[in-house]
Amino acid sequence: MPKFFIKTNQISNNQIQIIGEDVKHISQVLRAKKGENLNICNVDTGTNYLAEIEQINKDIVLCNILKQIESSSESNVQVTVFQGLPKADKMEYIVQKNTELGVKTIFPVIMKRCVVKLEPKDINKKLERWQKIAESAAKQSERNTIPTIEKPITVQELSKKVNEFDILILAYENEKQNTLKAELKKVKPTKNLKIGVIIGPEGGLDTQEVNMLVESGAKVVTLGKRILRTETASIMIISNIIYEYEI
C-alpha cells in the first residue's frame, strides 16, 4: 500500500487533508478512487494511519482515518552523516541510500579537496532537490520520518559539533590500526544513542582537516584494507552501526 507523508496541521476532526504533489500522484498515477485506502504518516509525530479516501479533486485528497497503524521502522540509533560535498549524482545517491538505512540528518560539508564548488545562488535549489530525494526514499522504505538535509557547513563548523554526539566517527584512508568495530564496541548502547559519521569527498580528507577534527574529539577509524568510494563509505559504516545496535 503506498505511503504518504503529512504534517499535524493537515489532520482535523478525524480527517486528513493531502495536498501538493501527492494529490497528482494519487489521482493520476495510482488512479485511486473514493473508498480506497491509503497508508499515511504524520512526520511530526511518526504516527501512521490507515485512511479511506472520501474526496479527490485537483487540489486536495480528503481521507477519513480508520485506525492507527503500529510501525517500528525507525532506528533506535540517531545517525547524522557529515558528507564531504561530492559531485551532484553521487550526493543524490548518498542521500537516497542513507535515507533507506535510517539516517536522521545529512550535512553536506565543504572541504579543501571537494571537486564541486557550490555557488551561494544554487544552494537552496540543491537542498530542495536533495530533500525531495530523501522524501521519496523514505516513502519507499516505509520510514516514519524524513531525514533533514541541512545547509552546507565548513569543517570548522563541524568541529564545534563533536560534543553533540556520543561518538563522532571519522573515516580516514591513512588510518591503519584503529577499526570501526573497536570504536563502536566502546560505546554503551542507550535509548537515544547519537552517532555522527564524517566522510571525505572524492579527493579525500586533508591532513589539517583531520587534525582539527581529532583535536575536537572525533575518532579516526580505518574501513579496512580497501579504499572505498565516497558514495560507498557511509553505507558501509551505517550498515555496521545497524548490525551493532539494531539487528
C-alpha positions in Angstrom: 0.0 0.0 0.0 1.5 3.4 -1.0 2.7 5.6 1.9 2.2 9.4 2.1 3.5 12.0 4.5 1.5 14.8 6.1 2.0 17.2 9.0 -0.1 17.7 12.1 -1.9 20.7 10.7 -3.3 18.5 7.9 -5.3 16.5 10.5 -8.6 17.7 11.8 -11.8 16.1 13.1 -10.6 12.6 12.4 -9.9 13.6 8.8 -6.6 14.0 6.8 -6.0 16.5 4.0 -3.4 15.5 1.5 -2.1 18.4 -0.6 0.7 19.3 -3.0 2.3 16.9 -5.4 0.9 13.8 -3.7 -2.6 14.8 -5.0 -1.5 14.4 -8.6 0.3 11.1 -7.7 -2.8 9.7 -6.0 -5.3 10.8 -8.7 -3.2 10.4 -11.9 -0.6 7.8 -11.2 -2.3 5.5 -8.8 -5.7 6.4 -10.2 -7.2 5.9 -6.7 -10.9 6.3 -6.2 -13.2 7.2 -3.3 -13.4 4.3 -0.8 -9.8 3.1 -1.4 -7.3 3.0 1.5 -4.0 4.8 1.9 -1.2 4.5 4.4 -0.5 8.0 5.8 2.3 9.0 8.2 2.4 12.2 10.3 6.1 13.2 10.1 5.7 15.5 13.1 4.8 12.6 15.4 5.8 9.4 13.5 2.2 8.2 13.8 0.9 6.0 11.0 -2.8 5.9 9.9 -4.9 3.7 7.7 -7.2 6.1 6.0 -10.1 5.8 3.5 -10.4 8.3 0.6 -13.5 10.4 1.0 -13.0 13.0 -1.7 -10.5 13.7 -4.6 -10.2 16.9 -6.6 -7.3 18.7 -8.3 -6.1 20.4 -5.1 -6.8 18.1 -2.3 -7.5 14.5 -1.3 -9.7 14.2 1.8 -9.4 11.0 3.8 -11.2 9.6 6.9 -9.0 8.0 9.5 -9.9 4.4 10.0 -7.3 3.5 12.6 -3.7 4.0 13.7 -1.1 1.5 12.4 1.7 0.3 14.6 5.1 0.8 13.0 8.6 0.5 14.3 10.6 1.3 11.1 12.8 3.9 12.7 16.2 3.0 14.1 16.9 3.2 17.9 20.2 5.0 16.9 20.2 8.6 15.7 22.8 8.8 12.9 24.0 12.0 11.4 26.1 11.9 8.3 28.6 14.7 7.5 29.4 14.2 3.9 32.2 15.9 2.1 30.5 17.5 -0.9 30.8 15.2 -3.9 29.6 15.5 -7.5 25.8 16.0 -7.9 24.9 12.5 -8.9 26.9 11.0 -6.1 25.3 13.2 -3.5 21.8 12.2 -4.7 22.8 8.5 -4.4 24.2 9.1 -0.9 21.0 10.9 0.2 18.8 8.1 -1.2 20.8 5.2 0.4 21.4 6.9 3.7 17.7 7.5 4.0 16.9 3.9 3.3 19.4 2.9 6.0 17.7 5.1 8.6 19.9 8.2 8.9 18.3 11.1 10.7 20.2 14.1 9.3 22.7 14.8 6.5 25.1 17.7 6.4 27.0 18.5 3.2 30.4 19.6 4.3 32.7 22.0 2.3 36.2 20.5 2.4 39.5 21.5 0.9 39.6 18.6 -1.6 35.9 18.9 -2.7 35.7 18.7 -6.5 32.4 20.6 -6.5 32.1 24.2 -5.6 28.6 25.3 -4.7 27.6 28.8 -5.7 25.5 30.5 -3.0 22.7 31.1 -5.5 22.5 27.4 -6.2 22.3 26.1 -2.6 18.6 26.4 -2.0 17.8 24.7 -5.3 20.2 21.8 -4.4 18.8 21.4 -0.9 15.2 21.3 -2.3 16.3 18.6 -4.8 18.1 16.5 -2.1 15.1 16.9 0.3 12.7 15.5 -2.4 15.0 12.5 -2.9 15.0 11.9 0.8 11.2 12.1 1.0 10.9 9.7 -1.9 13.3 7.2 -0.4 11.6 7.5 3.0 8.3 6.6 1.4 9.8 3.6 -0.5 11.5 2.3 2.7 8.3 2.9 4.7 10.0 5.1 7.3 8.1 7.3 9.8 10.3 10.3 9.4 12.1 12.1 6.5 15.8 12.9 7.1 16.6 16.5 7.2 19.2 17.7 4.6 20.9 20.7 6.2 22.7 23.6 4.6 26.4 23.0 3.8 28.8 23.7 6.6 32.6 24.1 6.8 35.0 21.7 8.6 35.5 24.5 11.3 31.7 24.5 11.9 31.7 20.7 12.0 34.5 20.6 14.6 32.2 22.5 17.0 29.5 19.8 16.8 31.6 17.0 18.3 30.0 17.3 21.7 26.5 16.8 20.3 27.2 13.1 19.8 28.0 10.1 21.9 30.7 9.4 19.3 31.8 11.1 16.1 33.4 8.7 13.7 35.9 9.9 11.1 36.7 7.5 8.2 40.3 8.2 7.0 42.2 6.2 4.5 45.6 6.8 6.2 44.5 5.3 9.5 45.7 1.7 9.5 45.1 0.3 13.0 42.0 1.7 14.8 39.0 0.0 13.5 35.3 0.9 13.3 34.5 -2.2 15.2 36.8 -1.2 18.0 35.3 2.2 18.4 31.7 1.0 18.3 32.5 -1.5 21.0 33.4 1.3 23.3 30.0 3.0 23.1 27.4 1.8 25.5 24.0 1.4 23.8 21.4 3.9 25.1 17.9 4.7 24.2 18.8 7.9 22.3 22.3 7.0 21.1 23.6 9.7 18.8 26.4 8.8 16.3 28.0 11.2 13.8 29.8 9.9 10.7 32.3 12.0 8.8 33.1 11.1 5.1 35.5 12.8 2.9 34.8 13.9 -0.7 36.3 12.2 -3.9 39.7 13.8 -3.2 39.8 12.5 0.4 40.5 14.4 3.6 43.2 17.0 4.0 45.6 16.3 6.9 44.9 19.7 8.5 41.2 18.9 8.5 41.8 15.5 10.1 44.0 17.1 12.8 41.3 19.7 13.6 38.6 17.2 13.9 40.7 14.8 16.0 41.7 17.7 18.4 37.9 18.4 18.7 37.2 14.8 19.8 36.4 12.9 16.6 37.5 9.2 16.5 39.6 8.3 13.4 39.0 4.8 12.0 40.0 2.6 9.2 37.4 1.0 7.0 39.6 -2.0 6.1 42.2 -2.9 3.5 40.5 -1.4 0.5 39.9 2.3 -0.3 36.2 2.9 -0.7 34.5 5.5 -2.9 32.9 8.4 -1.1 29.4 7.2 -2.0 30.2 3.7 -0.5 31.8 4.7 2.8 28.8 6.0 4.6 26.8 2.9 3.6 29.5 0.6 4.9 29.6 2.5 8.3 25.9 2.8 8.8 25.4 -0.9 7.9 27.9 -1.8 10.7 26.1 0.5 13.1 22.8 -1.2 12.3 24.4 -4.6 12.9 26.0 -3.5 16.2 23.0 -1.7 17.8 19.8 -2.6 15.9 19.7 -6.1 14.4 
